Amino acid sequence: MTTSQRPAHFQNWRYLIVYALLGVVAVIFAARLFKLQILDGKNYSIQSDSNRTQDISVAPARGIIYDRNGIILARNIASYNITITPANLPDDDGDIQRIYRDLSTLTGIPVSHGTVEDAKLLAPCVPGPGITQFVDLGFSNAPYAAVKIQCNVDEATAMAVREHAVDWPGVGVDIQAVRDYPTGSLTANVIGFLGPIPAALEQTYRAQNFLPNRDKVGYAGVELTMNDTLIGKPGQRTVEVDVAGQELRNLAPPVEPTPGNNVVLTIDTRLQQATESILKRDIDYWNNVYNKYYRISSGVVIAMNPKTGEILSMAQYPTYENNRLARIIPAYYYNQLAKDPTHPLLNYAISTEYPPGSTFKISTALGALNEGVVTPTTLIDAPAMIGLTTAYSPTDPGATEFYYDWTYTFYGETAGLGKIPFLECIARSSDVCFYKVGGGFKGEVSEGLDMLRLQQYAQALGYDQPSGIELPGESAGLIPDPTWKRINKGENWSTGDAYLASVGQGYVVATPLQVLISAATIADNGRQMQPTIIHDIVDSEGNIIQPFEPRLRWDITTDPIIKDFTCENSNCTATGRMKTVSVSAVQEVQAGMRLAATDPNGTLNHDFSFLNYPIAIAGKTGTAEFCDDVAAAKNQCTRGNWPAHGWTVAYAPYDNPEIVVLAFMYNAGEGGRVVAPTVRDVMSAYFQLKAVDTAKGLTSNP
């Protein structure tokens, strides 16, 4: 008998479980869709747009730098880069290899070398990988982005690539602007150079739409200080791209870049050229004359209009070639410059500090005359040496130290100058005379100027503070006082410190520009103009948007900037009052500086440098003993026989000055003998150029 099988009954609760699970899944999917489409829909829409859109920064043209006569000092020139767009190469691998071989023959870049991993570690155009590796890397990253194969090729090579455009699909020439400096090393210390955007400033520049791997910023000189004026503003294109990065269309009207403004400097390139030639000529001459003890390793010459503050020339030796830093900054060249003991990357005019020597006597003389320490006709005994009691406190009995005149130190003259009026002390630059005037001398100058008062007059003439000229790296110099010495040297001030400071020695240091400013202030009857290297700022259309306007820093004869002190027994106390410098005191210093050129015994006529000069001039020489690391390493720091820097500063015409020239030479010896002829010849070059311009009907230059 056959027994039939009947299916077991499927309980209803099992259906409910299945339906419930399906419902939960449906709810989860619905919730997820709600979150994606409704709650997060806006964010995903933005991401979608960002995936298909791309903002492209368009580099602006950097502004041009001119000299005062329109000569170009910095400009943009075309740089040609050979590129390959991977997506545009032929489909046939044989055709691709043919293109690579032809390019290799033209450029010298191997067809294949290394691996793609090697290419990842190097920037574009860096020698190492072959063409294949660079292109393969680009294809994997962005096939429609041009890959640089060789950079900075010459124009002939670039034209050869363009001529093969039909035969070499995908190969092109990218043109980029790079900086060029037509005057090169002649103006490198003023113009400076460019470099890549520093990592510390990357976010700041990205916020302004600049690109770190493309755009450059100023690293030195006017390129740095005027960077915001020169750099311009990038433009922008918003385009739609596909998944491979190919541009499909513009999504918005392009925003054109705004070119940087142009900068016109106060420099006269003709005078700059003459200044550098004269400086190098004289350094070479004296290095051939001198024995091994004196060796001039560097120097600087600055010429300025004292009535306007315009820097007409600022030349130094040695310098560097900023064109070698224009495209890239070669590590070997930069390290060579950085390790050079003469520091050619520094602007000697504003960044180096040296004892100013006797050029600083302008400050001492002005203070002594204004404070009534002496009069122009006061007779002061100026022997070859004097013994002074150096004490560190009023109760210190002190010890006698001997201080020598420069004629004794450098020429062994023991007779001294005898009793001479104070104006002759300026003209003949008597150290002994200024020792007595600065620190006092019993029985002759009862109350010297003292350091606190001397500091005030030095600061009024521009020392002990940056000038604010539009160049980076300016040093402040130093005019010390008792507080400074206690803090920095751990010693009390001594009377000997005041004696040395009075002649620009001891702890006194200054930049060449500060020495120039001090003389310019006297030349312009106490008016101190703001020194400037910038004449005009001009837009890309040639319109002057910031014309030159001379700026007065202060007038020492009308502006009360001198702290008043009462002094007794070399102890000076501030009264809380402020005062000016008398016009007569300024005129008396002028007369002393004029006498330095007209008196046959004046220091400007040591070798008849300015005697019978056709234009009336006035000035001051300086010979500053020093002992730095270089001199110490040569065992030259022997008391009474230290090496010395040479200084000279002069202005002309005397009654209506239009130029003041400062020259400094490191380790040059006696300034009146070595450096004064340099100042004379630079001044002569200025007046010769002026005569040429006048003959041509030009009145504003140099």
C-alpha positions in Angstrom: 0.0 0.0 0.0 1.3 3.4 -0.9 1.2 6.1 1.6 1.0 9.8 0.2 3.3 12.5 1.8 1.7 15.9 2.7 3.8 19.1 3.2 4.2 20.3 6.7 2.3 23.4 7.6 4.4 26.7 7.4 3.8 28.7 10.5 2.6 32.3 10.0 5.2 33.7 12.4 7.9 32.7 10.0 6.3 34.9 7.4 6.2 37.8 9.8 9.9 37.5 10.6 10.9 37.5 6.9 8.6 40.5 6.2 10.0 42.3 9.2 13.6 41.8 8.1 12.7 43.0 4.6 11.0 46.1 6.1 14.1 46.9 8.2 16.3 46.6 5.2 14.0 48.8 3.2 13.9 51.4 6.0 17.7 51.4 6.2 18.1 51.9 2.5 15.4 54.6 2.6 17.2 56.4 5.5 20.5 56.1 3.7 19.0 57.5 0.6 17.4 60.3 2.6 20.7 61.2 4.2 22.6 61.1 0.9 20.0 62.9 -1.2 18.5 65.3 1.3 20.7 65.8 4.3 24.1 65.6 2.6 22.9 66.4 -0.9 24.3 69.9 -0.9 27.8 68.7 0.2 27.9 65.9 -2.4 26.7 68.4 -5.0 29.5 70.6 -4.1 32.0 67.7 -4.3 30.6 66.8 -7.7 31.0 70.3 -9.0 34.6 70.4 -7.6 35.4 67.2 -9.4 34.3 68.5 -12.7 35.5 72.1 -12.2 39.0 73.4 -11.8 40.2 76.9 -10.9 43.4 77.8 -12.9 45.6 80.6 -11.6 47.0 82.8 -14.4 50.4 84.3 -13.5 50.7 88.1 -13.6 53.6 90.0 -15.2 56.0 91.3 -12.6 56.7 95.0 -12.7 59.8 96.4 -14.3 62.5 98.3 -12.4 64.1 101.3 -14.1 66.8 103.8 -13.1 66.1 107.5 -13.0 66.8 107.9 -16.7 64.6 105.0 -17.9 67.4 102.4 -18.2 66.0 98.9 -17.4 67.5 97.3 -14.4 65.1 94.3 -14.0 62.7 93.0 -16.6 60.8 89.8 -17.7 62.1 87.7 -20.6 60.7 84.6 -22.2 61.9 81.2 -20.9 61.2 78.2 -23.2 60.3 74.8 -21.8 59.8 71.7 -23.9 56.7 69.8 -22.8 54.8 66.6 -23.7 51.1 66.1 -23.1 50.7 62.3 -22.6 47.1 62.1 -23.8 47.9 63.9 -27.1 50.6 61.4 -28.1 49.9 59.1 -31.1 48.2 55.8 -30.4 50.9 53.7 -32.0 53.8 52.9 -29.7 56.2 52.9 -32.6 55.3 56.6 -33.4 55.7 57.5 -29.8 59.2 56.0 -29.7 60.1 57.8 -32.9 59.1 61.1 -31.3 61.1 60.3 -28.1 64.2 59.5 -30.2 63.9 62.7 -32.2 63.5 64.7 -29.0 66.4 63.0 -27.4 68.6 63.9 -30.4 67.5 67.5 -30.1 67.7 67.9 -26.4 70.2 65.3 -25.2 67.7 63.9 -22.7 67.8 60.1 -22.9 64.8 58.2 -24.3 64.7 56.0 -21.2 66.7 56.1 -18.0 65.8 54.9 -14.5 62.3 54.2 -13.4 59.1 56.0 -12.8 59.8 55.9 -9.1 63.0 57.8 -9.8 61.0 60.5 -11.6 58.6 60.8 -8.6 61.6 61.9 -6.5 62.7 64.7 -8.8 61.2 68.0 -10.0 60.4 68.4 -13.6 63.5 69.0 -15.9 65.9 67.8 -13.3 68.5 65.6 -15.0 68.2 61.9 -14.3 65.1 60.2 -15.6 64.5 59.8 -19.3 61.7 61.1 -21.4 59.8 57.8 -21.1 59.8 57.9 -17.3 58.7 61.6 -17.1 55.8 61.0 -19.6 54.7 57.7 -17.9 54.6 59.5 -14.5 52.6 62.3 -16.1 50.2 59.9 -17.8 49.4 58.2 -14.5 48.8 61.5 -12.7 47.1 63.8 -15.2 47.3 62.7 -18.8 46.1 66.0 -20.1 48.6 68.1 -18.1 51.8 69.1 -20.0 54.9 67.4 -18.6 58.1 69.5 -18.7 61.0 67.5 -20.3 63.6 70.3 -20.6 63.5 73.8 -19.2 65.2 77.1 -20.1 66.1 76.0 -23.7 67.4 78.6 -26.1 65.1 80.2 -28.6 66.5 78.2 -31.6 65.7 74.9 -29.9 62.2 76.1 -29.0 61.6 77.1 -32.6 62.8 73.7 -33.9 60.2 72.0 -31.7 57.5 74.2 -33.0 58.5 73.5 -36.6 57.9 69.8 -35.9 54.5 70.4 -34.3 52.7 68.4 -37.1 55.2 65.5 -36.9 55.3 65.4 -33.1 51.7 65.5 -31.8 51.7 66.0 -28.0 55.0 67.9 -28.0 54.9 71.6 -27.4 56.7 74.6 -26.0 55.6 76.3 -22.8 56.7 79.9 -22.5 57.2 81.3 -19.0 58.5 84.7 -17.9 61.8 84.8 -16.0 63.6 87.7 -14.4 66.5 89.3 -16.3 68.9 91.9 -14.9 70.6 93.8 -17.8 73.0 95.5 -15.5 73.8 92.4 -13.6 76.4 92.7 -10.8 76.6 96.4 -11.3 73.3 96.9 -9.4 72.9 93.5 -7.8 73.3 94.9 -4.2 70.4 97.3 -4.9 68.1 95.3 -7.1 68.5 91.9 -5.5 67.0 88.7 -7.0 63.9 86.4 -6.8 63.4 83.0 -5.3 60.6 80.5 -4.7 57.9 81.3 -2.3 59.2 80.3 1.2 57.4 77.5 2.9 56.5 79.8 5.9 54.7 82.1 3.5 53.0 79.5 1.3 49.5 79.7 2.8 49.6 83.5 2.7 50.5 83.5 -1.0 48.1 80.7 -1.8 45.3 82.8 -0.4 46.2 85.4 -3.0 46.1 82.8 -5.7 49.8 82.5 -6.2 51.3 79.1 -6.8 54.5 78.0 -4.9 55.8 75.9 -7.8 55.3 78.7 -10.3 55.5 82.1 -8.8 58.6 83.8 -7.3 59.0 86.5 -4.7 61.8 88.9 -3.8 64.7 87.6 -1.8 67.0 90.6 -1.6 67.2 94.3 -2.6 64.4 96.3 -4.1 62.9 93.0 -5.4 62.2 92.1 -1.7 61.2 95.5 -0.2 59.0 96.5 -3.2 57.7 92.9 -3.8 54.0 93.8 -3.1 54.3 96.6 -5.6 56.0 94.6 -8.3 54.3 91.2 -8.0 50.8 92.1 -9.4 47.7 90.0 -8.9 47.0 86.6 -10.5 44.1 86.1 -12.8 41.8 83.1 -12.8 40.0 80.7 -15.2 37.2 78.4 -14.0 36.9 75.4 -16.4 35.0 72.1 -16.6 37.2 69.0 -16.9 36.5 65.4 -17.5 37.7 62.5 -15.3 41.1 62.5 -17.1 41.6 66.2 -16.5 40.9 67.4 -20.0 39.5 70.9 -20.2 36.0 70.9 -21.8 34.8 74.5 -21.5 35.0 77.7 -19.5 32.3 77.9 -16.8 32.8 81.6 -16.1 34.4 84.6 -17.9 38.2 84.5 -17.3 39.6 87.1 -14.8 42.6 88.6 -16.4 45.8 89.0 -14.2 46.8 92.4 -13.1 50.4 93.2 -13.9 52.6 94.5 -11.2 53.5 98.2 -11.1 56.8 99.4 -12.3 59.4 101.0 -10.0 61.7 103.9 -11.0 64.8 104.1 -8.8 66.8 107.2 -7.9 70.0 105.5 -9.1 71.8 106.9 -12.2 73.2 103.9 -13.9 75.9 106.0 -15.6 77.1 107.3 -12.3 76.8 103.8 -10.8 79.1 102.4 -13.5 81.6 105.2 -13.0 81.5 104.7 -9.2 82.1 101.0 -9.4 84.9 101.4 -11.9 86.7 104.0 -9.8 86.2 101.9 -6.6 87.7 98.8 -8.2 90.5 100.7 -9.9 91.6 102.3 -6.6 91.3 99.0 -4.6 93.5 97.3 -7.2 96.0 100.1 -7.2 96.4 100.3 -3.4 96.6 96.5 -3.1 99.5 96.6 -5.5 101.2 99.4 -3.6 100.6 98.0 -0.1 102.6 95.3 1.5 100.9 92.2 3.0 99.9 94.0 6.2 97.3 96.1 4.5 95.0 94.4 2.1 91.8 96.1 1.0 89.3 93.3 0.7 86.1 95.2 0.2 84.7 98.7 -0.2 81.6 100.7 -0.9 80.8 104.2 -2.3 77.5 106.0 -2.0 76.4 109.2 -3.6 73.3 111.1 -2.5 71.6 114.4 -3.1 71.6 116.0 0.4 68.6 118.2 -0.4 66.3 115.4 -1.5 67.7 112.2 0.0 68.0 110.6 -3.4 70.6 107.9 -3.7 72.4 108.5 -7.0 74.8 105.6 -6.8 75.5 102.8 -4.4 78.3 100.6 -5.6 80.3 98.0 -3.8 83.2 95.6 -4.3 83.0 92.6 -4.3 79.4 92.0 -5.4 77.6 89.1 -7.1 75.9 88.2 -10.3 72.2 88.2 -9.7 71.5 86.8 -13.2 72.9 83.5 -12.0 70.1 83.4 -9.5 67.3 84.5 -11.8 65.9 81.1 -13.0 67.0 78.9 -10.0 69.2 79.5 -7.1 72.1 77.1 -7.6 73.2 75.6 -4.3 76.9 75.6 -5.2 76.9 79.3 -6.2 74.8 80.4 -3.2 77.0 78.5 -0.8 80.1 80.0 -2.4 78.7 83.5 -1.8 77.6 82.7 1.7 80.9 81.3 2.8 83.0 84.1 1.2 84.6 86.0 4.1 83.9 89.3 2.3 80.2 88.6 2.4 79.3 89.8 -1.1 75.6 89.1 -0.6 75.4 91.8 2.0 74.7 95.4 0.9 77.8 97.0 2.5 76.1 100.4 2.5 73.5 99.5 5.0 74.2 96.1 6.5 77.8 96.3 7.6 78.9 98.1 10.8 82.4 99.5 11.3 84.0 102.1 13.6 83.6 105.4 11.7 86.8 106.8 13.0 87.4 110.5 12.4 84.3 111.0 10.2 82.4 110.7 13.5 84.2 113.9 14.7 81.5 115.8 12.9 79.1 114.7 15.7 81.6 115.6 18.4 82.4 119.0 16.9 78.7 119.8 16.5 77.9 118.9 20.1 81.0 120.7 21.5 80.1 123.9 19.7 76.4 123.8 20.5 77.0 123.1 24.2 79.7 125.8 24.5 82.5 123.4 25.4 84.6 125.3 22.8 84.3 128.0 20.3 85.6 128.0 16.8 88.7 130.0 17.9 89.4 128.2 21.1 93.1 127.3 21.1 93.8 123.7 22.0 97.2 122.2 22.5 97.5 119.1 20.2 100.7 117.2 21.0 101.5 113.8 19.4 100.3 112.1 22.5 98.8 112.7 25.9 98.4 110.8 29.1 94.9 110.6 30.4 93.7 109.3 33.7 91.2 106.5 33.1 88.7 106.1 36.0 85.6 103.9 36.3 83.9 105.9 39.0 84.2 109.4 40.6 86.1 107.9 43.5 88.4 105.8 41.3 91.9 107.4 41.3 92.3 105.8 37.9 95.4 104.9 36.0 97.3 106.8 33.3 97.0 105.6 29.8 98.5 107.2 26.7 96.4 108.2 23.7 98.1 109.0 20.5 97.4 111.3 17.5 96.9 109.7 14.1 100.0 111.4 12.8 102.1 109.6 15.4 100.3 106.3 15.0 100.7 106.1 11.2 103.7 108.3 10.5 105.7 108.4 13.7 105.5 112.2 13.9 106.4 113.2 17.5 106.2 117.0 17.2 102.4 117.2 17.2 100.4 120.1 15.9 101.0 122.6 18.7 98.3 125.0 19.8 95.6 125.3 17.1 92.1 126.8 17.0 89.3 124.3 17.1 88.3 124.7 13.5 91.8 123.6 12.6 91.3 120.6 14.8 88.4 119.6 12.5 90.4 120.4 9.3 93.5 118.5 10.5 91.5 115.8 12.3 93.6 116.0 15.5 92.7 113.1 17.7 94.3 114.7 20.8 92.2 117.8 20.3 89.0 115.7 20.2 90.0 113.6 23.1 90.2 116.7 25.2 87.0 118.2 23.8 85.0 114.9 24.2 86.1 113.9 27.7 87.6 117.0 29.1 91.2 117.8 30.1 92.3 119.3 33.3 93.5 122.9 33.0 92.5 123.2 29.3 88.9 121.9 28.7 87.4 121.9 32.2 84.1 120.2 31.2 84.2 117.9 28.1 81.1 117.1 26.0 80.6 113.8 27.8 79.2 110.6 26.3 75.5 111.3 27.1 75.5 114.6 25.3 77.6 113.2 22.5 75.1 110.4 22.0 72.3 113.0 21.5 74.1 114.8 18.8 75.2 111.6 17.1 71.6 110.4 17.0 70.4 113.8 15.7 72.8 113.3 12.8 71.4 109.9 12.0 73.5 107.4 14.0 72.3 104.7 16.3 69.1 103.9 14.2 68.1 102.5 10.9 67.5 105.2 8.3 64.4 103.5 6.8 65.8 103.4 3.3 63.8 101.0 1.1 66.4 98.2 1.2 66.3 95.1 3.5 68.8 94.2 6.2 69.6 97.6 7.4 71.7 97.7 10.6 71.2 100.2 13.4 74.8 100.8 14.4 75.7 101.7 18.0 76.4 104.8 20.0 77.1 103.4 23.5 76.4 104.9 26.9 77.1 103.8 30.5 73.9 101.8 30.7 74.7 99.9 27.5 78.2 99.0 28.8 77.0 97.8 32.1 74.4 95.5 30.5 76.5 94.2 27.6 80.0 94.3 29.0 79.4 94.1 32.7 81.6 97.1 33.4 81.2 100.7 34.5 81.8 103.4 32.0 85.3 104.9 32.1 86.7 108.3 31.1 88.7 106.5 28.5 85.5 105.2 26.8 84.4 108.8 26.3 87.8 109.7 24.8 87.7 106.9 22.3 84.0 107.5 21.4 84.8 111.2 20.6 87.0 110.1 17.7 84.6 107.3 16.5 86.5 104.4 18.1 85.9 102.2 21.1 82.4 100.7 21.0 81.0 103.2 18.4 80.0 101.5 15.1 78.0 102.7 12.2 77.0 101.8 8.7 78.4 103.7 5.7 75.0 105.1 5.0 74.8 106.6 8.5 78.2 108.3 8.0 76.9 109.7 4.7 73.7 111.0 6.3 75.6 112.8 9.1 77.6 114.8 6.6 74.5 115.4 4.4 72.7 116.9 7.4 75.5 119.3 7.9 75.7 120.1 4.2 72.0 121.0 4.1 72.2 123.3 7.0 70.8 120.9 9.6 68.0 119.5 7.5 68.1 115.7 7.4 66.2 114.3 4.4 64.9 110.7 4.3 67.3 108.7 2.2 65.5 106.9 -0.6 66.2 104.6 -3.4 62.7 104.9 -4.9 61.8 107.8 -7.2 58.4 106.9 -8.8 55.9 104.1 -8.9 54.4 103.7 -12.4 51.5 101.5 -13.5 51.7 99.1 -16.5 50.3 101.8 -18.7 53.1 104.3 -17.9 51.0 106.5 -15.5 52.8 107.8 -12.4 50.7 106.6 -9.5 53.2 107.6 -6.8 55.5 110.5 -7.8 58.7 111.3 -5.9 58.4 113.7 -3.0 61.4 114.5 -0.8 60.7 113.8 2.8 62.2 115.7 5.7 63.1 113.5 8.7 63.9 116.5 10.9 65.7 119.8 11.0 68.1 119.9 13.9 68.0 123.7 14.0 64.2 124.0 14.4 63.1 120.6 15.8 63.9 120.2 19.5 65.3 116.6 19.4 68.3 117.1 21.6 68.0 116.2 25.3 69.3 118.9 27.6 71.9 117.9 30.3 73.6 119.8 33.0 77.2 118.5 33.5 79.6 119.0 36.4 82.8 117.1 37.1 82.0 114.7 34.2 78.7 113.9 35.7 75.8 114.8 33.4 72.1 114.8 34.4 69.1 115.2 32.1 67.0 118.3 32.8 63.9 117.0 31.1 64.1 119.8 28.5 64.6 119.4 24.8 66.5 121.8 22.6 67.7 122.5 19.1 71.1 123.0 17.5 72.0 126.6 16.7 72.5 127.6 13.1 75.9 129.0 14.0 77.1 125.7 15.3 76.1 124.0 12.0 77.8 126.8 10.1 81.0 126.4 12.2 81.2 122.7 11.5 80.7 123.4 7.8 83.6 125.9 8.0 85.8 123.3 9.6 85.0 120.7 6.9 85.6 123.3 4.3 89.0 124.1 5.8 89.9 120.4 5.5 89.9 121.0 1.7 91.4 124.5 1.4 94.1 124.3 4.0 97.2 122.6 2.6 97.5 120.7 5.9 93.8 119.6 5.8 93.2 115.9 5.7 91.5 116.1 2.3 94.8 117.3 0.9 97.1 114.6 2.3 98.2 113.8 -1.3 96.7 117.1 -2.7 93.4 115.2 -3.4 91.2 118.3 -3.2 93.7 121.1 -3.2 92.7 123.6 -5.9 89.7 121.4 -6.8 87.7 123.5 -9.4 84.5 123.2 -7.3 84.2 124.3 -3.7 83.9 121.2 -1.5 83.9 120.4 2.2 84.3 117.0 3.9 85.9 114.8 6.5 88.3 111.9 6.4 88.5 109.0 8.8 91.0 106.3 9.7 89.4 103.8 12.1 91.5 101.2 13.9 89.9 97.9 14.3 90.4 94.3 15.5 87.9 91.9 14.2 88.1 88.1 13.6 90.0 88.5 10.4 92.6 90.8 11.9 93.0 88.7 15.0 93.5 85.5 12.9 96.5 87.3 11.3 97.9 88.5 14.6 97.4 92.1 13.6 95.7 93.3 16.8 98.7 94.9 18.4 97.9 97.9 20.6 99.2 101.0 19.0 99.6 99.2 15.7 96.2 97.9 14.8 95.0 97.7 11.2 92.7 100.5 10.1 89.7 101.1 7.8 89.7 104.1 5.5 86.8 106.6 5.2 86.1 109.9 3.4 82.9 111.9 3.0 82.6 115.1 1.1 80.0 117.4 -0.4 79.8 120.0 -3.2 79.3 122.7 -4.1 80.0 124.1 -0.7 77.5 127.0 -0.8 74.7 125.1 -2.5 75.4 121.3 -2.2 73.8 118.9 -4.6 75.9 115.8 -4.0 77.5 114.2 -1.0 79.8 111.2 -1.6 81.0 108.6 1.0 83.7 106.0 0.4 84.8 103.3 2.7 87.5 100.7 2.2 88.1 97.8 4.5 91.6 97.6 5.9 92.7 100.5 3.7 94.8 102.4 6.2 94.8 106.2 6.3 91.6 107.5 4.8 92.9 110.9 3.6 95.6 109.3 1.5 93.8 106.2 0.2 90.1 106.9 0.1 89.9 110.7 -0.6 91.0 110.3 -4.2 88.1 107.9 -4.8 85.6 110.4 -3.5 87.1 113.1 -5.6 86.9 111.1 -8.8 83.3 110.0 -8.2 82.4 113.6 -7.5 84.1 114.6 -10.8 82.2 112.0 -12.7 78.9 113.4 -11.3 79.7 116.9 -12.5 80.9 115.6 -15.9 77.6 113.8 -16.4 75.7 116.9 -15.3 77.6 118.9 -17.9 76.8 116.4 -20.6 73.1 116.5 -19.6 73.1 120.3 -19.6 74.6 120.4 -23.1 71.8 118.1 -24.2 69.1 120.3 -22.6 68.5 117.8 -19.8 68.2 119.5 -16.4 66.9 116.8 -14.1 69.7 114.2 -14.4 71.8 112.8 -13.0 
